[in-house]
Structure formats: C-alpha cells, structure tokens
Amino acid sequence: MVKDRLQGMNIYLIGMMGAGKTTVGKALATELNYRFIDTDAVIAQVADQSIAELFAARGEPEFRDLESKVLAEVAAYQYSVVATGGGIILRSLNWSYLQCGLVVWLDVSVEQLDQRLQEDNTRPLLQHSVQNSVQDSIQAPTQAPTQNPDRLETLKTLLAERRSLYSEADLKISVAPEATPDQIVQTILAQIPGVLKPAARAKFEVSQSLETKAND
C-alpha cells in the first residue's frame, strides 16, 4: 500500500491560489487516513485574523514570517497531508521544511484559476486588481461587476514568477479542467511509488529528527 511505503512521511500540496489544495488535501488525507492541515487556516487561527486582514494590518513580510513559523511546527508532525499557501515556496527556509516530506504540485492553468477565483475577494495578492476592476465598473457601468480584467494578468505574472519554484516539487500533477478531487487523489496515489526513491528515507529521517527536537 502507498501508505505503508510513505512510512509516515507528510505530503505537502503546493500550487497557486485556487488550485484546489484544500479540497484535494482533505480527500487525500481521508484516503490515507492521515490528518489534514491547512497552513493558512492555522495562521488565521494563530493571528486571530483572516489572511486578508493579516496582510492589510501587518503586511506581507510579517505574514511570511508567521507562515514559516507555522510550517516549521507542522514539519515536526508525521502522517499529515498539508495544504500550503500559494507563496510558501518563495522562501528557501520553507523548502528545508517541505523537503522533509513529499511535495506535490497541483499545476492548474491560469484560465482555470481565473474562472475559480471570479467571485473570491479573500485573496490579498488579487485585491489591487479587484479594486481596479471596481473603479473600472464605476467608469463603465455597462461592464458586468463580476468581471476583473486584471485578475488573469495578475495570475499569469504570479505563475511566471513562481513556476520554477513549484517545479522543485517531487511530483507534478497537471490538473485537467474536468478532473474531480477524487480523480486527482487517485492520480497522486498512483504516481507516489514512482517518486519514493532512497532519498525518501532520508527525508523521513530528517522529519523524525525535527519531531525529536520539538519534543525536547
């Protein structure tokens, strides 16, 4: 079984906002009988603020600091599927934690992301574009209020900046528009054995070491 071969290693889901990391992560955790952790949800709980409020009140650098602290704590666990924020791959420090487990990139096209995020106003990095869109709608009342001409370009820019970092994942899953969460989970499970090489054992040992230190 895949679970036996993982030997307790965490699985970290990375990818752009709107890629479905939380939805797929919950389904994958259920399939493996792992715990599910959403780093953004933990950050919001620790800060007692939504991610959007945290960005607005403290700025992105402080958010990234808190994100790294949360990830460090999560990396000490085992038997967990972890959905991460879209920008968690930006810091090399975070990779030292991610690489303690198996890193899976959910690669979703920007067109799919744009469609999924049409009515989502909770994403701080898209807020500037949303504000511009609102201003445009005031100047041009005939434009549909749900349309945001800048969002797609913002997503393209973000993905272009991050693609090389996402590609450092152990496993890349190209998500088709029609794929269901359960289908994505089965694809992940089918491909995990192919990337569980001897290096996976080293990752597991590092993870155990982190857990020991956390308990000291």
TAUR-V164885 format. One record per residue. PSI is psi in radians with two decimals (NA if undefined). D_CENTER is the distance of its C-alpha to the mean C-alpha in whole Angstrom. Layout:
PSI/D_CENTER, PSI/D_CENTER
This chain:
2.62/25, -0.72/22, -0.73/21, -0.68/25, -0.46/24, -0.43/20, 0.64/23, -0.06/20, 2.45/17, 2.69/14, 2.16/11, 2.16/8, 2.16/5, 2.88/4, 3.06/5, 2.78/7, 2.40/7, 0.06/9, -0.24/8, 0.39/8, -0.71/6, -0.84/8, -0.85/11, -0.68/11, -0.75/9, -0.75/13, -0.69/15, -0.71/14, -0.71/15, -0.75/18, -0.66/19, -0.11/19, 0.72/20, 2.84/17, 2.70/16, 2.34/13, 2.29/11, 1.96/8, -0.64/8, -0.67/9, -0.68/12, -0.75/13, -0.80/13, -0.66/15, -0.77/17, -0.74/18, -0.24/19, 0.65/20, 2.69/19, 2.85/16, -0.70/14, -0.75/16, -0.67/19, -0.78/18, -0.81/17, -0.70/20, -0.64/22, -0.28/21, 2.83/19, -0.72/16, -0.75/18, -0.63/18, -0.78/15, -0.64/14, -0.80/16, -0.66/15, -0.76/12, -0.69/13, -0.76/16, -0.76/14, -0.66/12, -0.71/15, -0.72/16, -0.63/14, -0.32/15, -0.20/18, 3.00/18, 2.97/18, 0.84/18, 2.47/14, 2.18/11, 2.06/8, 2.17/5, 2.86/3, 2.71/4, -0.50/5, 0.20/8, -0.36/7, -0.04/9, -0.42/12, 2.28/14, -0.56/16, -0.73/16, -0.58/12, -0.51/13, -0.47/16, -0.78/14, -0.68/11, 0.00/14, -0.26/16, -2.82/14, 2.15/13, 2.15/10, 2.16/9, 2.08/8, 1.79/8, 1.89/11, 2.40/12, 2.66/15, -0.50/15, -0.73/18, -0.76/16, -0.77/13, -0.75/16, -0.73/18, -0.53/15, 0.16/15, -0.76/19, 0.36/19, 1.91/16, 0.38/18, 0.05/15, 1.88/13, -0.69/15, -0.16/14, -0.08/16, -0.68/19, -0.75/21, -0.68/21, -0.75/22, -0.71/25, -0.68/26, -0.70/26, -0.75/28, -0.72/30, -0.67/31, -0.51/31, -0.70/34, -0.47/36, 1.45/36, -0.38/36, -0.22/36, 2.38/32, 2.30/30, -0.37/28, -0.13/25, 2.35/25, 1.73/23, -0.34/24, -0.36/22, -0.81/19, -0.75/19, -0.67/20, -0.76/18, -0.71/15, -0.75/17, -0.80/17, -0.77/14, -0.69/13, -0.67/16, -0.52/16, -0.23/12, -0.79/13, -0.53/15, -0.76/13, -0.61/10, -0.13/13, -0.08/14, 2.70/12, -0.55/14, 2.25/14, 2.20/13, 1.94/13, 2.03/15, 2.02/14, 2.64/18, -0.60/18, -0.03/20, 2.33/18, 2.81/18, -0.73/15, -0.66/18, -0.69/18, -0.73/15, -0.80/15, -0.60/19, -0.76/18, -0.85/15, -0.62/18, -0.52/21, -0.28/19, -0.79/18, -0.53/22, -0.30/22, -0.02/20, 1.42/21, -3.10/24, -0.51/26, -0.48/23, -0.63/21, -0.70/24, -0.71/23, -0.75/20, -0.70/21, -0.66/24, -0.73/22, -0.74/20, -0.67/23, -0.74/24, -0.70/22, -0.71/22, -0.76/26, -0.68/26, -0.51/24, -0.18/27, NA/29
